[in-house]
Amino acid sequence: MRIHINPIVKKDLQVTARSMRFCWGVFAYEVVLVLAFLLAMAFIQSQSNSIYSDNNIYSYFIVLFPVLAIAQVCIVALTVPIITASSISGERERQTFDIMLTTCMSPFSIVVGKVISAVIRILFFVVAGMPIMALSFIAGGLGWSSLFYFVLTIVLLSILSGSIGILCSALCRKSITAVILSFAFYFVIYFMTFVPMILKYVWTKGKSAGESMLFLLANPFVFFEEFFMQIMRGESLFGTAGSNFSRQEVGFLTYHLSQGKTWLFLSAACLFVLSLVFMIAAAWKINPMHGTVGKKVRK
């Protein structure tokens, strides 16, 4: 049986496999992880030698996981938009974009192919760093299932970051402009989602956040903070057992959604839906029937 592979994914991976720059990128990724690992080990050593320590050095190894995980999350969040921001705008600069649109592929297939190729390239980095991550799980006492869930969260972050990059690439004609716009989107998603909650607290003089915290479901920072809390401590960011809020402090939906792992799964679903919206918007933008070409034809 012949497996159908998206032509965009096949072409991008072939170009990546022949690129020496990709190999140097993997090397730099490994160097950053090793430095993060050594930094964590130095912290563990300093804590074990403290006069307040009981000399049980193994109790500090749990620090390895969040340090290495946060390092990988930051690398992925910064790298993927740069990779995908030049996907469409780069084709325009090379004057190959019109040729790509004349193929039998739909605009959405082109967008999905660009995002998938970026996710696969990031997975190469993650797999390359797996031996170092495995040390944090073995020494830190975490199960292999936690490592699997972490890889899934990295894939989700890659899809979200890639969809932002591809949308900005479709909106801009220059790659550098698309990269800048991508980080502007980052600012809105990572920081502006806190604004409704802050305004609500100010309006009620700190008495209630209402349903304003629901905007944080689309915040990757809150998602990963909740994920690390669940993995490392078995607790929710919103409380040890159920919601950490009283019924008067938050709205009805926020109170019930902050129970157990509900927030984590719902936040993951929101991030995935947001990614789909960005990809659909990018496909609509590059569709010639919705642009200047379509307008000329209708005239």
N, C-alpha and C positions, 0 to 999 in steps of 0.2 A: 504494500500500500504506500502510495506516495503522499508525503506530508506537504501541504501547501504552506509556504512561508511568505510572509509579507515581503514584497520586493524591496521596500525601503529598508526594512530590518536587515535583509540579506546583503544589500549593497553597503550599508553603513558598517556592518560587522566585518565585511571583507576589507574595507578601507581601514578600519580600526586595527584589524589583525596585522596589517602590513605597516602600521605606523610605529616608528620608534618613539614618538612622543607619548604614546599610550603606555609603553613599557616604562618610560621615565616617570610617568604619572603614578603607576603602580608602585614603583620604587619610593617615590616621595610619600605616598600614602602609608607604606610600611614604616618609613622613617618617623612619620608623625605618630603612628601607633606605638612604636617602640619608645619614643620619647615620653608619651603619655604613660606607658607601662612603667618606665623607670621613675617617672615623677611620682606615680602611685606607690611604688616600692620604697622610694625615699621617704614618703610620708609615713608608710607603715613602719619603717625602721625607726624613724624619729619618735613615733608614738610608743613603740615597744620599749624604747630606751628611756622613756619618761619616768620620772620618780612616782607618778601616779599610776603607772602601768602595772598589771599583774604578771607581765612577761609572757602572756599568752598571745603570741604573734599571730596565730591562725585566726583569732577573732577579728583581726583588722583586714584580712584578705577580701572581705566582702566589698571593700572600697575599690578593688580592681575593676569590677563590672561597670559601675556608673562612670568611672573615669574614662575607660576605653570606649564605652558606649556613647557617651556624650561627645568624645572626640570624633567618632565615626559619624554621628548625627550632624555635627557641625560641618564636617567635610562634605557630606552628601548634600546638605542644605545649600552650601555655597557653590558646589561644583555643578550640580544638575542644571540650574538655570543658565549657567554659562554655556553648557553643552548644547542645550536646546534653544537658547536665545538666538543662536546663529543658524538654526535649522532652515527656516524659511527665508529670513533676510539674507543669509549667506547664499542661498540659491538665486536670489534676486541679484546680488552683487556679482555672481559668476554668470549671470544671464542664462541660467538653466531652469529657472522657475517655470517659464512658459512651456518648456519642453516637458517638464514633469507633469504639468496639468493636461497635456495632450495624451497621456497614457490612459489605459482603461481603469486606473485606480480612481476611486472617489476621493473627494477632499478629506472626508473623515478617515479613510484608510491611510492617506498620506500622513495626517496628524497622528493617528494612533501608531503608525510605523515609526515615526520620529521619536515618540515618547517611549515606545517599547525598546527601541535601540539604545536610548539613554539609560533606561532601567537595567538592561542587560549589561551595559558597560559598568554601571555602578555595582552590579552583582559580582562582576569580575574582581572589583576592589574588595568587596566584602568577603568573598571566598578567599582571596589572597591574605586577608587579615584574620582568617578563621583560626589558625594555630595560636595566635596571640590571644584572641578572644577566648579560646578553649582553656587557656591557663587561668583566666579569671573565673571561669565557671567551675573548673576542677578544684582549684585552690580555694575559691570563695564559697564553695558548698552549694552552688546553684545547679539545678538539673539541666539536662540537655534540652528538655522541652522549652525552658526559658530562652535558650539560644535560638531555637526554632522560631519562637514568638518574636524575638528581637529582629530576626531577619525579615519576618513579615512586616513589622513596623517600618523597617528600612525601605522595603519595597513600596509600602504605602506613601512614605515621605518622598520617595523618588518619583512616584506617579504624580503626586501633588506638585512638586517642584518642577517636574518636566512639563506638566500641563500649563503652569504659569509661564514658563519660558517659551513654550511653543505659541501661546496666545500673544505674548509680547513680540515674538518674532513675526507673527502674522500682522500685527498692528504697525510695526516699524519697518522702514526700508533699510536702515543701517543696523548692523549687528551690535555696535557699541550702544546705540540708543535702546535697543531691545534689552540688553543686559541691565542698563540703568533702570528701565521701566520695570523689569522683573523684580529688582530689589525694592522698588517703590511699592509693588504689590505685596512683597514680603512685609514691609512696614505696616501696611494696612491690616494684613491678616494677623501678624504677630503682636502688634501694639494697639491698633485702633479698636480691636475687639474688646479691650479692657475699658474703653471710654464709656460705653453705656452703663457699666456697673459703677464706675467712679461717679458719673453724673447722678445716678440714682441714689447712691450713698450721700452725696452732697445735698441732693434735693430733700431727702428724708432725714438729714442730719445724722446719718450713720445707723438708722434704725432698721432699714430693710433694703435689700437689693432687688426685691421683686423678681421678675423673670429676666432681668438684664443679664444674669450670668449665663443664660442660654447661648449668648453670642460666643462664649468661650468654647462651645462645642466645636467650632471651626478654627480653633487656635491650636496649631501643632505643638507649641510650647507646653500648654496645659495638658495636651494628650500624652506627651512623653513624660511629663512629671507624674501624671496619674499611672502610667505604665510602670515606671521605675518603683513607685510606691507599692503597686500590686505585686511586682516580681520580688522585691527585696524584703518587704515587711508584711506582705499579705494584707495590707490595709489600703483603704481608699484615701485619696487626697482630701476627701470631704468628711472623713471620720473613721474611727477604728471599727465601729459596728454600725453600718448604715450612715445616714446623713449626719454631718457634723453641725447642721443648722437646725434651729427651731423653726416651727411653722410660721412664726411671725417675722423671721429674718429674711426669708426668701418666698418666692411664689409657689403655687401648688405644683406646677410641673417641675421646677427646679428641685423642690424638696424630694419628690419621688424619683426623679432621674438620678439623684446623687446617692442612691442606695446601692451598696455593693459594687459590682462591676458594670452596672448599667451604663454609667457615664462613659466608661472606657470604650465599650462596644458602639454606643451611639455616636461618640465623637469620631471613631474610625469610619463609621458609615457616612457621617457628614463630610469628612475630608475626602472620601472617595467620590461622593456625589458632587462635591465642589470641583474635583478634578474633571469629572465628566462634563460639567457645565463649561469649564474653561476650554476643554478640547472641542466641544460642539461649537463654541463661539469662534475658536480658531478655524475650524473647518468651514463655518459660514463665511468668515472673513476672506479666506483664500478661494472660495468658490467663485469662479468667473461670472456666474449668473447673478451673483449678488453684488458685484463690483461694477467698475466702470465699463468693463466689456459687455456685461449684461445690459447696461443702460444704453450703450451704443446700438446693440442689436435691436432693442425694443424701439428705438427711434427710427 
